[in-house]
Amino acid sequence: MKSYDNTQPLIVIHVPKAAGTSSRKFFQHWYGDGFLHHYYNESKGEMPEKHDLFGLHKVDRPVVLHGHFNKLRGFGTEDYYPGATQFITILRDPFELAISGYFYLKKNGSDWKDKSRIPSEINIESYLIKAESRMLNHFPREVTAANYKDIIEEYFIEVGITERLEESMKWIAYKLGMPYEAALLGVHNATNRDQEAPGYLRDLFAERNQLQFDVYNYAVERFTQQGSAPDGNSAALHCRR
């Protein structure tokens, strides 16, 4: 993966239901008034605001843009910021992502202007039988079976893993030259589940969403190869380089 270039703005892709709300606290703390957000206003049906990223960014006052970037809905990174070249994201097991997304949409969608995305299925089993993963809609470039490794290596500073969130945030802090503060870590925006997803559905879901699992598994493998995240002292030394 690429190294952080502090002369260029950074985009953090918040894949829905993949610890983006939890990680956001770190970026807000690190970047202060250089923290910008990119979120579709579901209740009003309004597109995200477009920022002058390159005009706002300064080495002594860097900016980071954090949010949902969905190219199928018209607010992907290439739609808004085609010149952006460095990204961070956190991925989650696609099956668990779909389950969490189902309960989130069911709980919150009633207040949205566009209700077409709310699952119509009565239960989670019916939903998962035909559900398609939307994880890759948020990537900075079109993802295929032939290029997904190249996209991760060429565009991302770090790809964290939701199931290893603490270690992921330590690595992100280290690679950005920022201090890691454990007190910022927490579980936020979690949605209660009132149903269990039958285990047999995982294989069926994976068959229909093989590319998403290939991307996730590669990210996990790549993350694991890094070894243990640096401790606070190592990150502090890196921060002063």
C-alpha positions as a printed Julia matrix, in Angstrom:
241×3 Matrix{Float64}:
   0.0     0.0     0.0
   1.06    3.61   -0.49
   2.55    5.99    2.06
   0.66    9.02    3.31
   1.48   12.2     1.41
   0.72   15.15    3.68
   0.8    17.53    0.71
  -2.42   15.95   -0.58
  -5.9    15.68    0.98
  -7.0    12.35    2.41
 -10.36   10.65    1.9
 -11.66    8.12    4.43
 -14.29    5.87    2.9
 -16.9     4.93    5.47
 -18.4     1.67    4.28
 -21.83    1.59    5.97
 -21.95   -0.64    9.07
 -18.17   -1.18    9.08
 -17.1     0.83   12.16
 -17.03    4.15   10.32
 -18.85    5.98   13.11
 -16.35    4.62   15.64
 -13.31    5.53   13.54
 -14.65    9.01   12.79
 -13.87   10.14   16.32
 -10.17    9.57   15.68
 -10.11   11.59   12.47
 -12.08   14.42   14.06
  -9.59   14.49   16.92
  -6.53   14.32   14.65
  -7.59   16.86   12.02
  -9.66   19.31   14.04
 -11.16   22.0    11.84
  -9.61   20.24    8.84
 -12.13   17.44    9.26
 -14.83   17.47    6.55
 -17.73   15.09    6.02
 -19.46   13.62    2.98
 -22.87   12.14    3.74
 -26.11   11.98    1.79
 -28.96   13.51    3.79
 -31.44   10.65    3.78
 -34.27   12.49    5.55
 -34.19   15.4     3.08
 -32.97   13.5     0.03
 -30.05   15.92   -0.43
 -26.7    15.09   -2.02
 -23.48   15.66   -0.03
 -21.84   19.07   -0.13
 -18.87   19.35   -2.49
 -15.73   20.78   -0.88
 -12.73   22.45   -2.49
 -10.43   19.75   -1.1
  -7.28   20.81   -2.87
  -7.85   24.5    -2.18
  -8.53   23.91    1.51
  -5.64   21.52    2.1
  -2.39   22.91    3.5
   0.6    20.99    4.88
   0.29   22.88    8.16
  -3.49   22.49    8.12
  -4.29   19.2     6.36
  -7.82   18.17    5.54
  -9.5    14.79    5.66
 -12.86   14.01    4.09
 -14.82   11.26    5.82
 -18.06    9.71    4.63
 -20.13    7.42    2.43
 -19.09    7.43   -1.23
 -21.52    5.44   -3.35
 -20.97    5.62   -7.1
 -24.28    3.88   -7.9
 -26.13    6.68   -6.14
 -24.13    9.43   -7.82
 -21.89   10.54   -4.96
 -18.82    8.33   -5.39
 -15.28    9.64   -5.09
 -14.88    9.92   -8.87
 -18.17   11.83   -9.11
 -17.03   14.44   -6.58
 -13.23   14.27   -6.34
 -11.72   12.6    -9.43
  -8.28   14.0    -8.57
  -8.09   12.33   -5.15
  -5.46    9.6    -4.95
  -5.1     8.52   -1.31
  -7.68    6.71    0.74
  -8.28    4.82    3.95
 -11.17    2.47    4.65
 -12.28   -0.24    7.05
 -13.9    -3.39    5.69
 -16.13   -5.96    7.34
 -17.05   -9.53    6.54
 -19.59   -9.07    3.7
 -22.11  -11.48    5.2
 -22.06   -9.7     8.56
 -22.17   -6.39    6.71
 -25.36   -7.44    4.94
 -26.99   -8.62    8.18
 -26.13   -5.41   10.0
 -27.3    -3.34    7.05
 -30.67   -5.12    7.04
 -31.42   -4.26   10.66
 -30.12   -0.7    10.27
 -32.32   -0.01    7.23
 -35.35   -1.54    8.92
 -34.84    0.62   12.0
 -33.94    3.95   10.4
 -35.44    3.95    6.91
 -38.9     5.09    7.94
 -37.57    8.65    8.36
 -35.96    8.78    4.91
 -37.34   10.64    1.94
 -36.55    7.72   -0.4
 -37.84    4.51    1.15
 -37.0     2.29   -1.81
 -33.86    0.98   -0.11
 -35.74   -0.32    2.93
 -35.89   -4.14    2.81
 -39.41   -5.32    2.1
 -38.75   -8.85    3.36
 -40.48   -9.89    6.56
 -37.44  -11.6     8.03
 -33.68  -11.69    7.69
 -33.7   -15.15    6.1
 -35.86  -14.01    3.18
 -33.65  -10.97    2.72
 -30.33  -12.82    2.68
 -31.53  -15.44    0.2
 -31.41  -12.8    -2.54
 -29.3    -9.98   -1.04
 -26.41   -8.48   -3.0
 -23.41   -6.97   -1.25
 -22.97   -3.23   -1.87
 -19.53   -2.96   -0.28
 -17.6    -2.34   -3.48
 -19.89    0.5    -4.57
 -17.91    2.66   -2.14
 -14.44    1.98   -3.56
 -12.58    4.82   -5.32
 -12.44    2.96   -8.65
 -14.46    0.25  -10.41
 -13.48   -3.09   -8.85
 -13.1    -6.29  -10.86
 -11.67   -9.73  -10.22
  -8.63   -8.68  -12.25
  -7.82   -5.38  -10.56
  -8.92   -5.43   -6.91
  -5.43   -6.1    -5.56
  -3.97   -3.29   -7.65
  -6.64   -0.87   -6.43
  -5.88   -1.67   -2.8
  -2.13   -1.36   -3.3
  -2.21    1.8    -5.46
  -4.9     3.9    -3.77
  -5.01    2.94   -0.1
  -2.76    3.96    2.76
  -4.48    1.41    4.97
  -7.42   -0.96    4.81
  -8.53   -1.78    8.33
 -10.71   -4.67    9.46
 -13.83   -4.11   11.57
 -13.32   -7.37   13.43
  -9.87   -6.08   14.46
 -10.8    -2.46   15.0
  -8.39   -1.55   17.79
  -5.41   -2.88   15.87
  -6.7    -1.23   12.7
  -6.87    2.19   14.32
  -3.37    1.76   15.74
  -2.06    1.05   12.26
  -3.97    3.97   10.76
  -2.58    6.27   13.44
   0.94    5.03   12.78
   0.72    5.42    9.02
  -0.66    8.95    9.32
   1.9     9.92   11.93
  -0.82   10.54   14.5
  -0.9     9.54   18.19
  -3.16    6.61   19.02
  -5.48    7.28   21.95
  -7.38    4.26   23.21
  -9.98    6.43   24.96
 -11.39    7.39   21.55
 -12.22    3.83   20.66
 -15.75    2.65   21.23
 -18.73    0.96   19.63
 -21.09    3.48   18.1
 -24.23    3.32   15.98
 -24.76   -0.37   16.67
 -28.21   -1.71   15.78
 -30.01   -4.29   17.88
 -30.92   -7.55   16.17
 -34.19   -9.25   16.96
 -33.61  -12.22   14.62
 -30.86  -14.74   13.96
 -29.53  -15.33   10.46
 -29.49  -19.08    9.68
 -25.91  -20.27    9.21
 -26.6   -22.09    5.95
 -27.23  -18.76    4.22
 -23.59  -17.74    4.45
 -22.48  -20.11    1.69
 -25.38  -19.08   -0.55
 -24.6   -15.41    0.02
 -20.9   -15.97   -0.69
 -21.65  -17.69   -3.99
 -23.54  -14.62   -5.23
 -21.0   -12.16   -3.85
 -17.69  -13.89   -4.5
 -15.79  -10.76   -5.55
 -16.7    -8.97   -2.33
 -15.36  -11.91   -0.31
 -12.21  -12.02   -2.43
 -11.58   -8.34   -1.7
 -12.31   -8.75    2.01
 -10.16  -11.87    2.33
  -7.27  -10.19    0.54
  -7.56   -7.19    2.88
  -7.53   -9.51    5.91
  -4.5   -11.38    4.56
  -2.71   -8.11    3.81
  -3.56   -6.76    7.24
  -2.36   -9.9     8.99
   0.95   -9.82    7.15
   1.74   -6.47    8.77
   2.02   -8.18   12.13
   1.17   -6.51   15.41
   0.36   -2.84   15.35
   3.09   -0.51   16.7
   2.67    0.54   20.31
   2.07    4.11   21.36
   5.77    4.93   21.69
   6.51    3.66   18.19
   3.67    5.71   16.78
   4.94    8.79   18.59
   8.4     8.31   17.11
   6.86    7.86   13.66
   4.81   11.01   14.21
   7.98   13.09   14.73
   9.73   11.85   11.58
